[in-house]
Amino acid sequence: MSTEVLGFKSGKGTRRVVVTAPHGGKAYLPGVSKRCSPGCCTVEDSFTVEVADRVVSILKERGVDVYFIYTTITRSVCDFNRPQEKALDDPKVIPFYSHYHDTIRSHLDEMKPGPDQHCLLVDIHGQSEPGYKDKILRGTQNGKTMPLNDRGLAILQCFEREGLPLEPASADIQAQEHPNYNGGWTVRNYTSSQVDALQLEIGWDLRKVEAREDTCQKIAKSILCVLELPYYN
């Protein structure tokens, strides 16, 4: 079941996966100006809300309900992938920021994995980095938010098995991730001994209209593959 409130769409699932998307929104909030703090980034990750929504829908069509939340609020107003002190300029935005992160925390708390079980958080982003527009840059803080051991390898191989071009590839699992896309606040904040958190920075060539459905199908199938792993089923 999904719920829509101003600026957000979220839903509870029955499997231990949560899909998030913090940077794809376009909507402004009444009476709130653009952020202008020094160094703040306001670039939209185009079509990542659409990707997240479609992935969740495909999984539901296949009988699998996962937890999810994404925001339709523009990054120009709030960066939901930053700690609060760096996410917003206007205090009127705090309730929106809190709603997003309280929902993620509630989703994870509700999953209640047993001993030797795990939850997976997939944080959807977009990048147009020269040389990587046809790639998906994985972000795990170089193994800090998802261990690059047998479990992490199995997760990455699920994505690659569906033809998703991860960079670095699982065959070079210990390679350093791109320093600009190696995992932001969301994956860093919610990882734990039982939560594996993976940031997917999807290249523009995989998000544009003619490629998006294929990308969404492959991501959804990858999540289904993960759910068959002993850590998640």
C-alpha positions as CSV (number, residue, x, y, z in Angstrom):
1,M,0.0,0.0,0.0
2,S,1.4,3.4,-0.9
3,T,0.8,6.8,0.7
4,E,1.1,10.2,-0.8
5,V,1.5,13.3,1.2
6,L,2.7,16.7,0.1
7,G,6.1,16.2,-1.5
8,F,6.4,12.5,-0.9
9,K,5.2,9.0,-2.0
10,S,6.0,6.1,0.3
11,G,4.8,2.6,1.0
12,K,5.3,-0.4,3.3
13,G,6.4,-3.8,2.0
14,T,6.6,-7.4,3.0
15,R,10.2,-8.0,2.0
16,R,13.4,-6.6,3.6
17,V,14.2,-4.0,0.9
18,V,13.7,-0.3,0.9
19,V,14.1,1.9,-2.2
20,T,14.8,5.6,-1.8
21,A,15.2,8.5,-4.2
22,P,16.1,11.9,-2.7
23,H,17.1,14.1,-5.6
24,G,14.6,13.7,-8.4
25,G,11.9,16.2,-7.3
26,K,10.9,19.4,-9.1
27,A,8.3,20.9,-6.7
28,Y,8.9,24.0,-4.7
29,L,7.4,24.6,-1.3
30,P,5.2,27.7,-0.8
31,G,7.1,30.6,0.8
32,V,10.5,28.8,0.6
33,S,13.3,30.2,-1.4
34,K,16.1,28.4,-3.1
35,R,19.0,27.3,-1.0
36,C,22.0,29.6,-1.3
37,S,24.4,28.4,1.4
38,P,28.0,28.3,0.2
39,G,28.9,25.0,-1.5
40,C,25.4,23.7,-1.6
41,C,24.4,21.6,-4.7
42,T,21.0,22.0,-6.2
43,V,21.4,19.9,-9.3
44,E,18.4,17.6,-10.0
45,D,19.0,13.9,-10.6
46,S,16.6,13.9,-13.6
47,F,14.1,11.0,-13.8
48,T,15.2,9.2,-10.7
49,V,11.8,9.6,-9.1
50,E,10.4,8.0,-12.2
51,V,13.0,5.2,-12.0
52,A,12.2,4.5,-8.4
53,D,8.5,4.5,-8.9
54,R,8.7,2.2,-11.9
55,V,11.0,-0.3,-10.1
56,V,8.6,-0.5,-7.2
57,S,5.7,-1.0,-9.6
58,I,7.4,-3.7,-11.5
59,L,8.2,-5.6,-8.3
60,K,4.5,-5.2,-7.2
61,E,3.4,-6.6,-10.6
62,R,5.6,-9.6,-9.9
63,G,4.0,-10.1,-6.5
64,V,6.8,-8.5,-4.4
65,D,6.0,-5.5,-2.2
66,V,9.1,-3.6,-1.0
67,Y,9.3,-0.5,1.3
68,F,10.0,2.8,-0.4
69,I,10.0,6.5,-0.2
70,Y,10.9,9.2,-2.6
71,T,10.4,13.0,-2.6
72,T,9.0,15.2,-5.3
73,I,10.5,18.3,-3.6
74,T,13.3,20.0,-5.5
75,R,16.8,19.8,-4.3
76,S,16.9,23.5,-4.7
77,V,14.8,23.7,-1.5
78,C,16.1,20.6,0.4
79,D,18.9,18.1,-0.1
80,F,17.5,15.0,1.6
81,N,20.8,13.2,1.1
82,R,22.6,15.4,3.6
83,P,22.6,15.8,7.4
84,Q,19.9,18.3,8.4
85,E,22.4,21.1,9.1
86,K,23.6,20.9,5.5
87,A,20.3,20.0,3.9
88,L,18.3,23.2,4.1
89,D,18.4,27.0,4.7
90,D,14.8,27.7,5.7
91,P,13.5,26.1,9.0
92,K,10.1,25.7,7.4
93,V,11.6,22.8,5.5
94,I,12.6,20.9,8.7
95,P,9.2,19.0,9.0
96,F,9.6,17.7,5.4
97,Y,13.2,16.6,6.0
98,S,12.1,14.9,9.2
99,H,9.3,13.1,7.4
100,Y,11.6,11.7,4.8
101,H,14.1,10.3,7.2
102,D,11.6,9.3,9.9
103,T,9.9,7.2,7.2
104,I,13.2,5.5,6.2
105,R,14.0,4.7,9.8
106,S,10.4,3.4,10.4
107,H,10.7,1.2,7.4
108,L,14.0,-0.3,8.6
109,D,12.7,-0.8,12.1
110,E,9.6,-2.6,10.9
111,M,11.6,-5.2,8.9
112,K,13.1,-6.9,12.1
113,P,15.6,-9.2,10.5
114,G,16.4,-12.3,12.5
115,P,19.9,-13.7,13.3
116,D,22.1,-13.8,10.2
117,Q,19.4,-12.0,8.2
118,H,19.8,-8.6,6.5
119,C,17.9,-5.7,5.0
120,L,18.9,-3.9,1.8
121,L,18.6,-0.2,1.2
122,V,18.9,0.9,-2.5
123,D,19.3,4.7,-2.9
124,I,18.6,5.8,-6.4
125,H,20.6,8.7,-7.9
126,G,21.6,9.9,-11.3
127,Q,24.9,11.1,-12.8
128,S,26.1,12.5,-16.1
129,E,29.8,12.2,-15.5
130,P,31.9,12.2,-18.7
131,G,33.0,8.7,-19.5
132,Y,30.3,7.1,-17.2
133,K,27.0,8.1,-18.7
134,D,26.4,4.5,-19.8
135,K,27.4,3.1,-16.3
136,I,26.0,2.8,-12.9
137,L,28.5,4.0,-10.3
138,R,28.1,1.9,-7.1
139,G,28.5,3.7,-3.8
140,T,29.2,1.8,-0.6
141,Q,31.9,4.2,0.8
142,N,34.3,1.6,-0.4
143,G,32.8,-1.2,1.6
144,K,31.7,0.7,4.7
145,T,27.9,0.7,4.0
146,M,27.8,-2.7,2.4
147,P,30.6,-5.1,3.1
148,L,32.6,-6.2,0.0
149,N,32.7,-9.8,1.1
150,D,30.8,-12.8,-0.2
151,R,27.5,-11.2,0.6
152,G,28.3,-7.9,-1.0
153,L,29.7,-9.8,-4.1
154,A,26.5,-11.8,-4.4
155,I,24.5,-8.6,-4.3
156,L,26.6,-6.9,-7.0
157,Q,26.5,-10.0,-9.2
158,C,22.7,-10.0,-9.1
159,F,22.8,-6.5,-10.7
160,E,25.4,-7.5,-13.2
161,R,23.6,-10.7,-14.1
162,E,20.8,-8.6,-15.4
163,G,23.2,-6.7,-17.6
164,L,23.5,-3.6,-15.5
165,P,27.0,-2.0,-16.1
166,L,28.3,-1.4,-12.5
167,E,31.4,0.6,-12.0
168,P,33.6,-0.7,-10.4
169,A,32.5,-4.1,-11.5
170,S,32.2,-7.0,-9.1
171,A,35.2,-8.7,-10.7
172,D,37.2,-5.8,-9.3
173,I,35.2,-5.6,-6.1
174,Q,38.0,-4.0,-4.0
175,A,38.6,-1.2,-6.5
176,Q,38.1,2.3,-5.2
177,E,34.7,3.8,-6.1
178,H,34.4,7.1,-7.8
179,P,35.2,9.7,-5.2
180,N,32.3,12.0,-6.2
181,Y,29.7,9.1,-6.1
182,N,30.9,6.6,-3.5
183,G,27.9,6.9,-1.2
184,G,26.2,9.9,0.5
185,W,24.4,10.6,3.7
186,T,21.6,8.2,3.3
187,V,23.7,5.0,2.9
188,R,26.1,6.2,5.5
189,N,23.4,7.0,8.0
190,Y,21.3,3.9,7.8
191,T,23.9,1.2,7.3
192,S,24.3,-1.2,10.3
193,S,25.3,-4.8,11.0
194,Q,22.0,-5.9,9.5
195,V,21.4,-3.2,6.9
196,D,23.4,-3.2,3.7
197,A,23.1,0.2,2.0
198,L,23.9,0.6,-1.7
199,Q,23.9,3.8,-3.7
200,L,23.2,3.5,-7.4
201,E,24.3,6.5,-9.5
202,I,22.6,5.8,-12.8
203,G,24.2,7.3,-15.9
204,W,22.1,9.5,-18.1
205,D,22.2,7.1,-21.1
206,L,20.4,4.6,-18.8
207,R,17.8,7.1,-17.6
208,K,16.8,8.8,-20.8
209,V,13.3,8.0,-22.2
210,E,14.3,5.4,-24.7
211,A,16.4,3.4,-22.2
212,R,14.5,3.9,-18.9
213,E,12.1,1.1,-19.0
214,D,14.8,-1.4,-19.8
215,T,16.9,0.0,-16.9
216,C,13.9,-0.2,-14.5
217,Q,13.2,-3.8,-15.5
218,K,16.8,-4.8,-14.9
219,I,17.0,-3.1,-11.5
220,A,13.7,-4.8,-10.4
221,K,14.9,-8.2,-11.6
222,S,18.2,-7.6,-9.7
223,I,16.3,-6.9,-6.5
224,L,14.3,-10.1,-7.0
225,C,17.6,-11.9,-7.4
226,V,18.9,-10.4,-4.1
227,L,15.7,-11.6,-2.4
228,E,16.6,-15.1,-3.3
229,L,19.9,-14.9,-1.5
230,P,20.0,-16.7,1.9
231,Y,20.7,-13.4,3.7
232,Y,17.4,-11.9,2.5
233,N,14.8,-14.6,1.9
